[in-house]
Amino acid sequence: MPRILRTLASKQDYNDIYSYIAADSPNHAANLLRKLDARLKVLSENNLMGRRRPELAENLRSYPEGNYVIFYQPIEDGIILIRVLHSARDITTDYFNESDTP
């Protein structure tokens, strides 16, 4: 069974996404996190599915889900979730700290 490892930054992203959306609609926030989790499951099973992002970090891939972009690294038996960021952000290398490991 494929694994999904999560960095501290990705866990904080999840908390931030939920908190921001839940302020208006807890149900919508929970639904979004379920959609993200479903996409992560697919990505863990097909870990080369996303777009390569060498301009941001080594071995990084991204995949859009709604208004968010999932950033991950493929590993032999799944993925490491690196970040989940809103697509409207100006995404630079500053968002990816190599010392943040799951």
Phi and psi restraints in degrees (range 20) as a CNS / XPLOR table:
assign (resid 1 and name C) (resid 2 and name N)
       (resid 2 and name CA) (resid 2 and name C) 1.0 -62.4 20.0 2
assign (resid 2 and name N) (resid 2 and name CA)
       (resid 2 and name C) (resid 3 and name N) 1.0 146.0 20.0 2
assign (resid 2 and name C) (resid 3 and name N)
       (resid 3 and name CA) (resid 3 and name C) 1.0 -101.9 20.0 2
assign (resid 3 and name N) (resid 3 and name CA)
       (resid 3 and name C) (resid 4 and name N) 1.0 152.9 20.0 2
assign (resid 3 and name C) (resid 4 and name N)
       (resid 4 and name CA) (resid 4 and name C) 1.0 -125.1 20.0 2
assign (resid 4 and name N) (resid 4 and name CA)
       (resid 4 and name C) (resid 5 and name N) 1.0 106.9 20.0 2
assign (resid 4 and name C) (resid 5 and name N)
       (resid 5 and name CA) (resid 5 and name C) 1.0 -94.5 20.0 2
assign (resid 5 and name N) (resid 5 and name CA)
       (resid 5 and name C) (resid 6 and name N) 1.0 146.0 20.0 2
assign (resid 5 and name C) (resid 6 and name N)
       (resid 6 and name CA) (resid 6 and name C) 1.0 -124.9 20.0 2
assign (resid 6 and name N) (resid 6 and name CA)
       (resid 6 and name C) (resid 7 and name N) 1.0 132.6 20.0 2
assign (resid 6 and name C) (resid 7 and name N)
       (resid 7 and name CA) (resid 7 and name C) 1.0 -76.8 20.0 2
assign (resid 7 and name N) (resid 7 and name CA)
       (resid 7 and name C) (resid 8 and name N) 1.0 163.8 20.0 2
assign (resid 7 and name C) (resid 8 and name N)
       (resid 8 and name CA) (resid 8 and name C) 1.0 -60.3 20.0 2
assign (resid 8 and name N) (resid 8 and name CA)
       (resid 8 and name C) (resid 9 and name N) 1.0 -39.3 20.0 2
assign (resid 8 and name C) (resid 9 and name N)
       (resid 9 and name CA) (resid 9 and name C) 1.0 -62.7 20.0 2
assign (resid 9 and name N) (resid 9 and name CA)
       (resid 9 and name C) (resid 10 and name N) 1.0 -39.9 20.0 2
assign (resid 9 and name C) (resid 10 and name N)
       (resid 10 and name CA) (resid 10 and name C) 1.0 -69.0 20.0 2
assign (resid 10 and name N) (resid 10 and name CA)
       (resid 10 and name C) (resid 11 and name N) 1.0 -35.1 20.0 2
assign (resid 10 and name C) (resid 11 and name N)
       (resid 11 and name CA) (resid 11 and name C) 1.0 -64.9 20.0 2
assign (resid 11 and name N) (resid 11 and name CA)
       (resid 11 and name C) (resid 12 and name N) 1.0 -39.9 20.0 2
assign (resid 11 and name C) (resid 12 and name N)
       (resid 12 and name CA) (resid 12 and name C) 1.0 -67.3 20.0 2
assign (resid 12 and name N) (resid 12 and name CA)
       (resid 12 and name C) (resid 13 and name N) 1.0 -37.9 20.0 2
assign (resid 12 and name C) (resid 13 and name N)
       (resid 13 and name CA) (resid 13 and name C) 1.0 -57.7 20.0 2
assign (resid 13 and name N) (resid 13 and name CA)
       (resid 13 and name C) (resid 14 and name N) 1.0 -45.9 20.0 2
assign (resid 13 and name C) (resid 14 and name N)
       (resid 14 and name CA) (resid 14 and name C) 1.0 -58.7 20.0 2
assign (resid 14 and name N) (resid 14 and name CA)
       (resid 14 and name C) (resid 15 and name N) 1.0 -46.4 20.0 2
assign (resid 14 and name C) (resid 15 and name N)
       (resid 15 and name CA) (resid 15 and name C) 1.0 -61.5 20.0 2
assign (resid 15 and name N) (resid 15 and name CA)
       (resid 15 and name C) (resid 16 and name N) 1.0 -43.3 20.0 2
assign (resid 15 and name C) (resid 16 and name N)
       (resid 16 and name CA) (resid 16 and name C) 1.0 -65.0 20.0 2
assign (resid 16 and name N) (resid 16 and name CA)
       (resid 16 and name C) (resid 17 and name N) 1.0 -43.0 20.0 2
assign (resid 16 and name C) (resid 17 and name N)
       (resid 17 and name CA) (resid 17 and name C) 1.0 -61.0 20.0 2
assign (resid 17 and name N) (resid 17 and name CA)
       (resid 17 and name C) (resid 18 and name N) 1.0 -48.5 20.0 2
assign (resid 17 and name C) (resid 18 and name N)
       (resid 18 and name CA) (resid 18 and name C) 1.0 -61.1 20.0 2
assign (resid 18 and name N) (resid 18 and name CA)
       (resid 18 and name C) (resid 19 and name N) 1.0 -48.6 20.0 2
assign (resid 18 and name C) (resid 19 and name N)
       (resid 19 and name CA) (resid 19 and name C) 1.0 -60.1 20.0 2
assign (resid 19 and name N) (resid 19 and name CA)
       (resid 19 and name C) (resid 20 and name N) 1.0 -43.7 20.0 2
assign (resid 19 and name C) (resid 20 and name N)
       (resid 20 and name CA) (resid 20 and name C) 1.0 -64.8 20.0 2
assign (resid 20 and name N) (resid 20 and name CA)
       (resid 20 and name C) (resid 21 and name N) 1.0 -48.5 20.0 2
assign (resid 20 and name C) (resid 21 and name N)
       (resid 21 and name CA) (resid 21 and name C) 1.0 -74.9 20.0 2
assign (resid 21 and name N) (resid 21 and name CA)
       (resid 21 and name C) (resid 22 and name N) 1.0 -37.2 20.0 2
assign (resid 21 and name C) (resid 22 and name N)
       (resid 22 and name CA) (resid 22 and name C) 1.0 -65.6 20.0 2
assign (resid 22 and name N) (resid 22 and name CA)
       (resid 22 and name C) (resid 23 and name N) 1.0 -21.5 20.0 2
assign (resid 22 and name C) (resid 23 and name N)
       (resid 23 and name CA) (resid 23 and name C) 1.0 -59.0 20.0 2
assign (resid 23 and name N) (resid 23 and name CA)
       (resid 23 and name C) (resid 24 and name N) 1.0 -31.5 20.0 2
assign (resid 23 and name C) (resid 24 and name N)
       (resid 24 and name CA) (resid 24 and name C) 1.0 -101.0 20.0 2
assign (resid 24 and name N) (resid 24 and name CA)
       (resid 24 and name C) (resid 25 and name N) 1.0 -36.9 20.0 2
assign (resid 24 and name C) (resid 25 and name N)
       (resid 25 and name CA) (resid 25 and name C) 1.0 -154.5 20.0 2
assign (resid 25 and name N) (resid 25 and name CA)
       (resid 25 and name C) (resid 26 and name N) 1.0 96.0 20.0 2
assign (resid 25 and name C) (resid 26 and name N)
       (resid 26 and name CA) (resid 26 and name C) 1.0 -57.5 20.0 2
assign (resid 26 and name N) (resid 26 and name CA)
       (resid 26 and name C) (resid 27 and name N) 1.0 -36.0 20.0 2
assign (resid 26 and name C) (resid 27 and name N)
       (resid 27 and name CA) (resid 27 and name C) 1.0 -64.6 20.0 2
assign (resid 27 and name N) (resid 27 and name CA)
       (resid 27 and name C) (resid 28 and name N) 1.0 -43.5 20.0 2
assign (resid 27 and name C) (resid 28 and name N)
       (resid 28 and name CA) (resid 28 and name C) 1.0 -63.7 20.0 2
assign (resid 28 and name N) (resid 28 and name CA)
       (resid 28 and name C) (resid 29 and name N) 1.0 -40.6 20.0 2
assign (resid 28 and name C) (resid 29 and name N)
       (resid 29 and name CA) (resid 29 and name C) 1.0 -62.2 20.0 2
assign (resid 29 and name N) (resid 29 and name CA)
       (resid 29 and name C) (resid 30 and name N) 1.0 -45.6 20.0 2
assign (resid 29 and name C) (resid 30 and name N)
       (resid 30 and name CA) (resid 30 and name C) 1.0 -63.8 20.0 2
assign (resid 30 and name N) (resid 30 and name CA)
       (resid 30 and name C) (resid 31 and name N) 1.0 -40.5 20.0 2
assign (resid 30 and name C) (resid 31 and name N)
       (resid 31 and name CA) (resid 31 and name C) 1.0 -62.7 20.0 2
assign (resid 31 and name N) (resid 31 and name CA)
       (resid 31 and name C) (resid 32 and name N) 1.0 -41.5 20.0 2
assign (resid 31 and name C) (resid 32 and name N)
       (resid 32 and name CA) (resid 32 and name C) 1.0 -63.1 20.0 2
assign (resid 32 and name N) (resid 32 and name CA)
       (resid 32 and name C) (resid 33 and name N) 1.0 -44.4 20.0 2
assign (resid 32 and name C) (resid 33 and name N)
       (resid 33 and name CA) (resid 33 and name C) 1.0 -64.0 20.0 2
assign (resid 33 and name N) (resid 33 and name CA)
       (resid 33 and name C) (resid 34 and name N) 1.0 -34.5 20.0 2
assign (resid 33 and name C) (resid 34 and name N)
       (resid 34 and name CA) (resid 34 and name C) 1.0 -64.8 20.0 2
assign (resid 34 and name N) (resid 34 and name CA)
       (resid 34 and name C) (resid 35 and name N) 1.0 -40.9 20.0 2
assign (resid 34 and name C) (resid 35 and name N)
       (resid 35 and name CA) (resid 35 and name C) 1.0 -64.2 20.0 2
assign (resid 35 and name N) (resid 35 and name CA)
       (resid 35 and name C) (resid 36 and name N) 1.0 -42.2 20.0 2
assign (resid 35 and name C) (resid 36 and name N)
       (resid 36 and name CA) (resid 36 and name C) 1.0 -62.2 20.0 2
assign (resid 36 and name N) (resid 36 and name CA)
       (resid 36 and name C) (resid 37 and name N) 1.0 -43.8 20.0 2
assign (resid 36 and name C) (resid 37 and name N)
       (resid 37 and name CA) (resid 37 and name C) 1.0 -62.1 20.0 2
assign (resid 37 and name N) (resid 37 and name CA)
       (resid 37 and name C) (resid 38 and name N) 1.0 -39.6 20.0 2
assign (resid 37 and name C) (resid 38 and name N)
       (resid 38 and name CA) (resid 38 and name C) 1.0 -63.9 20.0 2
assign (resid 38 and name N) (resid 38 and name CA)
       (resid 38 and name C) (resid 39 and name N) 1.0 -41.0 20.0 2
assign (resid 38 and name C) (resid 39 and name N)
       (resid 39 and name CA) (resid 39 and name C) 1.0 -66.3 20.0 2
assign (resid 39 and name N) (resid 39 and name CA)
       (resid 39 and name C) (resid 40 and name N) 1.0 -39.2 20.0 2
assign (resid 39 and name C) (resid 40 and name N)
       (resid 40 and name CA) (resid 40 and name C) 1.0 -61.1 20.0 2
assign (resid 40 and name N) (resid 40 and name CA)
       (resid 40 and name C) (resid 41 and name N) 1.0 -38.2 20.0 2
assign (resid 40 and name C) (resid 41 and name N)
       (resid 41 and name CA) (resid 41 and name C) 1.0 -61.5 20.0 2
assign (resid 41 and name N) (resid 41 and name CA)
       (resid 41 and name C) (resid 42 and name N) 1.0 -45.5 20.0 2
assign (resid 41 and name C) (resid 42 and name N)
       (resid 42 and name CA) (resid 42 and name C) 1.0 -62.5 20.0 2
assign (resid 42 and name N) (resid 42 and name CA)
       (resid 42 and name C) (resid 43 and name N) 1.0 -44.4 20.0 2
assign (resid 42 and name C) (resid 43 and name N)
       (resid 43 and name CA) (resid 43 and name C) 1.0 -64.2 20.0 2
assign (resid 43 and name N) (resid 43 and name CA)
       (resid 43 and name C) (resid 44 and name N) 1.0 -36.4 20.0 2
assign (resid 43 and name C) (resid 44 and name N)
       (resid 44 and name CA) (resid 44 and name C) 1.0 -66.6 20.0 2
assign (resid 44 and name N) (resid 44 and name CA)
       (resid 44 and name C) (resid 45 and name N) 1.0 -29.5 20.0 2
assign (resid 44 and name C) (resid 45 and name N)
       (resid 45 and name CA) (resid 45 and name C) 1.0 -83.7 20.0 2
assign (resid 45 and name N) (resid 45 and name CA)
       (resid 45 and name C) (resid 46 and name N) 1.0 -22.4 20.0 2
assign (resid 45 and name C) (resid 46 and name N)
       (resid 46 and name CA) (resid 46 and name C) 1.0 -134.1 20.0 2
assign (resid 46 and name N) (resid 46 and name CA)
       (resid 46 and name C) (resid 47 and name N) 1.0 67.7 20.0 2
assign (resid 46 and name C) (resid 47 and name N)
       (resid 47 and name CA) (resid 47 and name C) 1.0 -72.5 20.0 2
assign (resid 47 and name N) (resid 47 and name CA)
       (resid 47 and name C) (resid 48 and name N) 1.0 -3.4 20.0 2
assign (resid 47 and name C) (resid 48 and name N)
       (resid 48 and name CA) (resid 48 and name C) 1.0 -103.0 20.0 2
assign (resid 48 and name N) (resid 48 and name CA)
       (resid 48 and name C) (resid 49 and name N) 1.0 10.8 20.0 2
assign (resid 48 and name C) (resid 49 and name N)
       (resid 49 and name CA) (resid 49 and name C) 1.0 -67.4 20.0 2
assign (resid 49 and name N) (resid 49 and name CA)
       (resid 49 and name C) (resid 50 and name N) 1.0 -35.8 20.0 2
assign (resid 49 and name C) (resid 50 and name N)
       (resid 50 and name CA) (resid 50 and name C) 1.0 -76.2 20.0 2
assign (resid 50 and name N) (resid 50 and name CA)
       (resid 50 and name C) (resid 51 and name N) 1.0 169.5 20.0 2
assign (resid 50 and name C) (resid 51 and name N)
       (resid 51 and name CA) (resid 51 and name C) 1.0 -76.3 20.0 2
assign (resid 51 and name N) (resid 51 and name CA)
       (resid 51 and name C) (resid 52 and name N) 1.0 134.5 20.0 2
assign (resid 51 and name C) (resid 52 and name N)
       (resid 52 and name CA) (resid 52 and name C) 1.0 -67.2 20.0 2
assign (resid 52 and name N) (resid 52 and name CA)
       (resid 52 and name C) (resid 53 and name N) 1.0 140.1 20.0 2
assign (resid 52 and name C) (resid 53 and name N)
       (resid 53 and name CA) (resid 53 and name C) 1.0 -130.0 20.0 2
assign (resid 53 and name N) (resid 53 and name CA)
       (resid 53 and name C) (resid 54 and name N) 1.0 58.7 20.0 2
assign (resid 53 and name C) (resid 54 and name N)
       (resid 54 and name CA) (resid 54 and name C) 1.0 -64.7 20.0 2
assign (resid 54 and name N) (resid 54 and name CA)
       (resid 54 and name C) (resid 55 and name N) 1.0 -19.5 20.0 2
assign (resid 54 and name C) (resid 55 and name N)
       (resid 55 and name CA) (resid 55 and name C) 1.0 -72.4 20.0 2
assign (resid 55 and name N) (resid 55 and name CA)
       (resid 55 and name C) (resid 56 and name N) 1.0 -15.3 20.0 2
assign (resid 55 and name C) (resid 56 and name N)
       (resid 56 and name CA) (resid 56 and name C) 1.0 -104.0 20.0 2
assign (resid 56 and name N) (resid 56 and name CA)
       (resid 56 and name C) (resid 57 and name N) 1.0 -40.6 20.0 2
assign (resid 56 and name C) (resid 57 and name N)
       (resid 57 and name CA) (resid 57 and name C) 1.0 -168.4 20.0 2
assign (resid 57 and name N) (resid 57 and name CA)
       (resid 57 and name C) (resid 58 and name N) 1.0 154.8 20.0 2
assign (resid 57 and name C) (resid 58 and name N)
       (resid 58 and name CA) (resid 58 and name C) 1.0 -65.9 20.0 2
assign (resid 58 and name N) (resid 58 and name CA)
       (resid 58 and name C) (resid 59 and name N) 1.0 136.3 20.0 2
assign (resid 58 and name C) (resid 59 and name N)
       (resid 59 and name CA) (resid 59 and name C) 1.0 62.5 20.0 2
assign (resid 59 and name N) (resid 59 and name CA)
       (resid 59 and name C) (resid 60 and name N) 1.0 24.9 20.0 2
assign (resid 59 and name C) (resid 60 and name N)
       (resid 60 and name CA) (resid 60 and name C) 1.0 -95.5 20.0 2
assign (resid 60 and name N) (resid 60 and name CA)
       (resid 60 and name C) (resid 61 and name N) 1.0 141.8 20.0 2
assign (resid 60 and name C) (resid 61 and name N)
       (resid 61 and name CA) (resid 61 and name C) 1.0 -129.9 20.0 2
assign (resid 61 and name N) (resid 61 and name CA)
       (resid 61 and name C) (resid 62 and name N) 1.0 158.8 20.0 2
assign (resid 61 and name C) (resid 62 and name N)
       (resid 62 and name CA) (resid 62 and name C) 1.0 -135.7 20.0 2
assign (resid 62 and name N) (resid 62 and name CA)
       (resid 62 and name C) (resid 63 and name N) 1.0 154.1 20.0 2
assign (resid 62 and name C) (resid 63 and name N)
       (resid 63 and name CA) (resid 63 and name C) 1.0 -149.0 20.0 2
assign (resid 63 and name N) (resid 63 and name CA)
       (resid 63 and name C) (resid 64 and name N) 1.0 129.4 20.0 2
assign (resid 63 and name C) (resid 64 and name N)
       (resid 64 and name CA) (resid 64 and name C) 1.0 -78.2 20.0 2
assign (resid 64 and name N) (resid 64 and name CA)
       (resid 64 and name C) (resid 65 and name N) 1.0 145.1 20.0 2
assign (resid 64 and name C) (resid 65 and name N)
       (resid 65 and name CA) (resid 65 and name C) 1.0 -142.7 20.0 2
assign (resid 65 and name N) (resid 65 and name CA)
       (resid 65 and name C) (resid 66 and name N) 1.0 103.2 20.0 2
assign (resid 65 and name C) (resid 66 and name N)
       (resid 66 and name CA) (resid 66 and name C) 1.0 62.6 20.0 2
assign (resid 66 and name N) (resid 66 and name CA)
       (resid 66 and name C) (resid 67 and name N) 1.0 -129.4 20.0 2
assign (resid 66 and name C) (resid 67 and name N)
       (resid 67 and name CA) (resid 67 and name C) 1.0 -87.3 20.0 2
assign (resid 67 and name N) (resid 67 and name CA)
       (resid 67 and name C) (resid 68 and name N) 1.0 8.1 20.0 2
assign (resid 67 and name C) (resid 68 and name N)
       (resid 68 and name CA) (resid 68 and name C) 1.0 -118.1 20.0 2
assign (resid 68 and name N) (resid 68 and name CA)
       (resid 68 and name C) (resid 69 and name N) 1.0 158.5 20.0 2
assign (resid 68 and name C) (resid 69 and name N)
       (resid 69 and name CA) (resid 69 and name C) 1.0 -121.8 20.0 2
assign (resid 69 and name N) (resid 69 and name CA)
       (resid 69 and name C) (resid 70 and name N) 1.0 125.7 20.0 2
assign (resid 69 and name C) (resid 70 and name N)
       (resid 70 and name CA) (resid 70 and name C) 1.0 -90.7 20.0 2
assign (resid 70 and name N) (resid 70 and name CA)
       (resid 70 and name C) (resid 71 and name N) 1.0 125.5 20.0 2
assign (resid 70 and name C) (resid 71 and name N)
       (resid 71 and name CA) (resid 71 and name C) 1.0 -111.0 20.0 2
assign (resid 71 and name N) (resid 71 and name CA)
       (resid 71 and name C) (resid 72 and name N) 1.0 129.4 20.0 2
assign (resid 71 and name C) (resid 72 and name N)
       (resid 72 and name CA) (resid 72 and name C) 1.0 -149.8 20.0 2
assign (resid 72 and name N) (resid 72 and name CA)
       (resid 72 and name C) (resid 73 and name N) 1.0 164.5 20.0 2
assign (resid 72 and name C) (resid 73 and name N)
       (resid 73 and name CA) (resid 73 and name C) 1.0 -118.2 20.0 2
assign (resid 73 and name N) (resid 73 and name CA)
       (resid 73 and name C) (resid 74 and name N) 1.0 130.4 20.0 2
assign (resid 73 and name C) (resid 74 and name N)
       (resid 74 and name CA) (resid 74 and name C) 1.0 -72.1 20.0 2
assign (resid 74 and name N) (resid 74 and name CA)
       (resid 74 and name C) (resid 75 and name N) 1.0 142.4 20.0 2
assign (resid 74 and name C) (resid 75 and name N)
       (resid 75 and name CA) (resid 75 and name C) 1.0 -127.7 20.0 2
assign (resid 75 and name N) (resid 75 and name CA)
       (resid 75 and name C) (resid 76 and name N) 1.0 171.2 20.0 2
assign (resid 75 and name C) (resid 76 and name N)
       (resid 76 and name CA) (resid 76 and name C) 1.0 -54.4 20.0 2
assign (resid 76 and name N) (resid 76 and name CA)
       (resid 76 and name C) (resid 77 and name N) 1.0 -40.2 20.0 2
assign (resid 76 and name C) (resid 77 and name N)
       (resid 77 and name CA) (resid 77 and name C) 1.0 -118.1 20.0 2
assign (resid 77 and name N) (resid 77 and name CA)
       (resid 77 and name C) (resid 78 and name N) 1.0 32.7 20.0 2
assign (resid 77 and name C) (resid 78 and name N)
       (resid 78 and name CA) (resid 78 and name C) 1.0 150.9 20.0 2
assign (resid 78 and name N) (resid 78 and name CA)
       (resid 78 and name C) (resid 79 and name N) 1.0 -136.0 20.0 2
assign (resid 78 and name C) (resid 79 and name N)
       (resid 79 and name CA) (resid 79 and name C) 1.0 -142.7 20.0 2
assign (resid 79 and name N) (resid 79 and name CA)
       (resid 79 and name C) (resid 80 and name N) 1.0 159.7 20.0 2
assign (resid 79 and name C) (resid 80 and name N)
       (resid 80 and name CA) (resid 80 and name C) 1.0 -109.9 20.0 2
assign (resid 80 and name N) (resid 80 and name CA)
       (resid 80 and name C) (resid 81 and name N) 1.0 117.4 20.0 2
assign (resid 80 and name C) (resid 81 and name N)
       (resid 81 and name CA) (resid 81 and name C) 1.0 -76.7 20.0 2
assign (resid 81 and name N) (resid 81 and name CA)
       (resid 81 and name C) (resid 82 and name N) 1.0 119.9 20.0 2
assign (resid 81 and name C) (resid 82 and name N)
       (resid 82 and name CA) (resid 82 and name C) 1.0 -94.8 20.0 2
assign (resid 82 and name N) (resid 82 and name CA)
       (resid 82 and name C) (resid 83 and name N) 1.0 -53.1 20.0 2
assign (resid 82 and name C) (resid 83 and name N)
       (resid 83 and name CA) (resid 83 and name C) 1.0 -151.4 20.0 2
assign (resid 83 and name N) (resid 83 and name CA)
       (resid 83 and name C) (resid 84 and name N) 1.0 159.6 20.0 2
assign (resid 83 and name C) (resid 84 and name N)
       (resid 84 and name CA) (resid 84 and name C) 1.0 -132.9 20.0 2
assign (resid 84 and name N) (resid 84 and name CA)
       (resid 84 and name C) (resid 85 and name N) 1.0 109.1 20.0 2
assign (resid 84 and name C) (resid 85 and name N)
       (resid 85 and name CA) (resid 85 and name C) 1.0 -122.8 20.0 2
assign (resid 85 and name N) (resid 85 and name CA)
       (resid 85 and name C) (resid 86 and name N) 1.0 149.5 20.0 2
assign (resid 85 and name C) (resid 86 and name N)
       (resid 86 and name CA) (resid 86 and name C) 1.0 -67.1 20.0 2
assign (resid 86 and name N) (resid 86 and name CA)
       (resid 86 and name C) (resid 87 and name N) 1.0 138.9 20.0 2
assign (resid 86 and name C) (resid 87 and name N)
       (resid 87 and name CA) (resid 87 and name C) 1.0 -67.8 20.0 2
assign (resid 87 and name N) (resid 87 and name CA)
       (resid 87 and name C) (resid 88 and name N) 1.0 -16.6 20.0 2
assign (resid 87 and name C) (resid 88 and name N)
       (resid 88 and name CA) (resid 88 and name C) 1.0 -79.2 20.0 2
assign (resid 88 and name N) (resid 88 and name CA)
       (resid 88 and name C) (resid 89 and name N) 1.0 -12.7 20.0 2
assign (resid 88 and name C) (resid 89 and name N)
       (resid 89 and name CA) (resid 89 and name C) 1.0 -70.3 20.0 2
assign (resid 89 and name N) (resid 89 and name CA)
       (resid 89 and name C) (resid 90 and name N) 1.0 151.4 20.0 2
assign (resid 89 and name C) (resid 90 and name N)
       (resid 90 and name CA) (resid 90 and name C) 1.0 -84.2 20.0 2
assign (resid 90 and name N) (resid 90 and name CA)
       (resid 90 and name C) (resid 91 and name N) 1.0 97.0 20.0 2
assign (resid 90 and name C) (resid 91 and name N)
       (resid 91 and name CA) (resid 91 and name C) 1.0 -85.2 20.0 2
assign (resid 91 and name N) (resid 91 and name CA)
       (resid 91 and name C) (resid 92 and name N) 1.0 118.9 20.0 2
assign (resid 91 and name C) (resid 92 and name N)
       (resid 92 and name CA) (resid 92 and name C) 1.0 -124.7 20.0 2
assign (resid 92 and name N) (resid 92 and name CA)
       (resid 92 and name C) (resid 93 and name N) 1.0 177.6 20.0 2
assign (resid 92 and name C) (resid 93 and name N)
       (resid 93 and name CA) (resid 93 and name C) 1.0 -63.0 20.0 2
assign (resid 93 and name N) (resid 93 and name CA)
       (resid 93 and name C) (resid 94 and name N) 1.0 -19.6 20.0 2
assign (resid 93 and name C) (resid 94 and name N)
       (resid 94 and name CA) (resid 94 and name C) 1.0 -59.4 20.0 2
assign (resid 94 and name N) (resid 94 and name CA)
       (resid 94 and name C) (resid 95 and name N) 1.0 -24.5 20.0 2
assign (resid 94 and name C) (resid 95 and name N)
       (resid 95 and name CA) (resid 95 and name C) 1.0 -78.5 20.0 2
assign (resid 95 and name N) (resid 95 and name CA)
       (resid 95 and name C) (resid 96 and name N) 1.0 -8.0 20.0 2
assign (resid 95 and name C) (resid 96 and name N)
       (resid 96 and name CA) (resid 96 and name C) 1.0 -121.7 20.0 2
assign (resid 96 and name N) (resid 96 and name CA)
       (resid 96 and name C) (resid 97 and name N) 1.0 103.8 20.0 2
assign (resid 96 and name C) (resid 97 and name N)
       (resid 97 and name CA) (resid 97 and name C) 1.0 -104.7 20.0 2
assign (resid 97 and name N) (resid 97 and name CA)
       (resid 97 and name C) (resid 98 and name N) 1.0 115.5 20.0 2
assign (resid 97 and name C) (resid 98 and name N)
       (resid 98 and name CA) (resid 98 and name C) 1.0 -64.7 20.0 2
assign (resid 98 and name N) (resid 98 and name CA)
       (resid 98 and name C) (resid 99 and name N) 1.0 -19.2 20.0 2
assign (resid 98 and name C) (resid 99 and name N)
       (resid 99 and name CA) (resid 99 and name C) 1.0 -80.1 20.0 2
assign (resid 99 and name N) (resid 99 and name CA)
       (resid 99 and name C) (resid 100 and name N) 1.0 -7.6 20.0 2
assign (resid 99 and name C) (resid 100 and name N)
       (resid 100 and name CA) (resid 100 and name C) 1.0 -86.4 20.0 2
assign (resid 100 and name N) (resid 100 and name CA)
       (resid 100 and name C) (resid 101 and name N) 1.0 99.2 20.0 2
assign (resid 100 and name C) (resid 101 and name N)
       (resid 101 and name CA) (resid 101 and name C) 1.0 -114.4 20.0 2
assign (resid 101 and name N) (resid 101 and name CA)
       (resid 101 and name C) (resid 102 and name N) 1.0 153.8 20.0 2
